[in-house]
Amino acid sequence: MTTDHRIGPPHFGDERETLRACLEFHRATLAMKCEGLTDEELRSRSMPPSTLSLLALVRHMAEVERAWFRRTFEDHDAPMVWSDTVDFQAAYDASESSRAEAFTAWEAEVENSRRIERAAASLDLAGYQPRWDEEVSLRMVLLHVLLEYARHNGHADFLREGVDGVTGA
């Protein structure tokens, strides 16, 4: 794995700054877990019958970013990245995907999410979450997406170790 360039969250900061920094830290962690690997290595699956791979996680997180930011605050009917329906599992089929394809989609969704968050006047911004069929705050969305990254970065730890034995933060 390459050098750790992640910036940790502030030890003292307001709520928004802390949430933003924690989310950025976890986004950077997923990218770091994928650094230095070939497309084939990124597609390496954990164990049959699972289709989970590092590339699948990147694709999945592109869906999560879109579903929780774009579809909640901008366009409730925006199509998902990898499926015609709201099927988060479709992203896990990365057998024909490449780093370029997956990371281009993920990075575009991350940038869109950042734009939405930074443009919001407060964490109390309300948006409609189609999946839950209810209003949610930007605060809830930031927490939900942060928890998604934290859980999946745990998977990424094991996946990376299985590819080349590299472990660590």
N, C-alpha and C positions, 0 to 999 in steps of 0.2 A: 504494500500500500504506500501511497505517497505521503509526503509530509502533511501533518494536520494543520490546515489553514483556517479551521473554524474559529469563529469568535463566539465565546460563551455569553450567556445573558448577563446583564448587569446584576451586581449583588444588591444594589439599591436603585430602584427606578420606579416610575409610575406604572400603573397597570398596563396601559397600552404598550409602552416601551418594552416592558418585560414579556408580554405575550408575543409581540412582534419578534423580539430577539430569540426567544425560545423556539418559535416556529422556524426562524431562519437557521438556527443551530441544527435543527433536525432535518431541514431540507439539505443543508450542507453535509450532514452525516450520511444521508442516502447517496449523494453524489460521491462522497469520499469512498464509500464501500464499493463503488463501481469503478473507481480510478484504476488505470493500468491493466484492465482486463480486455480481452478480445471479445468480439461478438459471440463467438462460440462459448467462451467462458461465462459471459453474462447470461447466456441461455441455459447454462447448466442447471438441471433440476435438483431439488433437494432429495427426494426419494419417491419412487413410484408408489402410488399412482398420481402423486401431487404434480401439478404443472408449475409450482412455485419456483421462480428463479429471480435473480437480481433484476434482469430486464423486465420480467413480469411485474415486479414491485414498482419499477419506474413507470411502467405503463399504467398500473393501477393508481398510482399517486397522481398521474395526470388526470385520470377520471375523478378522483376525489377532489382535487383542486377545482375542476370545472363544475362538478355537482354542487359543491358547497359555497363557491364564490360566484361564478358566472350565473349558474341557474338559480341561485337564491336572490341575488341582488340586481341582476341585469336582464336575463332572458330565461324565464322558467322553462321554455321549450327548446333551448339550445340543445342540439344533438350531443350525445356523448361522443367521446373521442374514438373508442374502439367498438362500440355496439350501436345498433339501431334502437335498442331499448335501453332502459336504465339497468344494465347488467354489468355489475362491477367485475364479475368473474370472467367476462370476455377478455379483459385486459391480460389475464394470466396466460393466455395462449400466445406466447412470444416466440413460438418455434420458427416463424418466418420473419421475425422482426430484427432490427439492427439497432446498435447504439444510436446511430444518427437519427433514425426514425423515432425511437422512443424518447430520446433526450430532447429532440426538437419539439415534440408535442408537450412533454413535461415542462420544459423551460418556458414555453409560450404560455401555458396555463399558470405557472408560478408568477410570471410577469403580470398577467391579467389580474391575478389575485392580489398581488402587491398594489397594483393601481387602484383596485376597488377599496382595499383597506386604507390606503393613504388618503383617498379622496373623501372618505367618510368623516363627517363632522365629529362623531363620537362612537364609542363602542355600543351605544344604545340604538344605532341604526337598525331598523327592522327590515327584514327581508322575508319573503315567503319561501319555505323549503318544501318543494314538491314531494320529496320522498317521505317527509313526516306529515305533509298536508297541514302545516301550521306556520305561523310567524315565528321567527327566531331572531335573536340579536346578533350583531357582528361579533360581540364578545363570545357568544355560544359557538359561532362558526369557527372562530380562531381556536377556541379550546378543543372543539371536535376534531379539526384538522390536525392540530398539534398532537392529540392523542393517537390519531391514525398513524402519523409519522413515527411516534415513539414506539407503538406496537410493531409496526412493520420494520423499523430499524433493528429491533431485536431479531426478527427473521433474517434481515440482511447480515447481521453478525454471523449467524450460523451458515448462511449460504456462502459468504465470502470464505469462511474457514474451510468449507467443503471444497471450494474451488482450488485454493492454493495454500491453505493452512494459515493464512494471515488472520490474526485476532487483534482485538483492541478496540478502543473507543471508536 
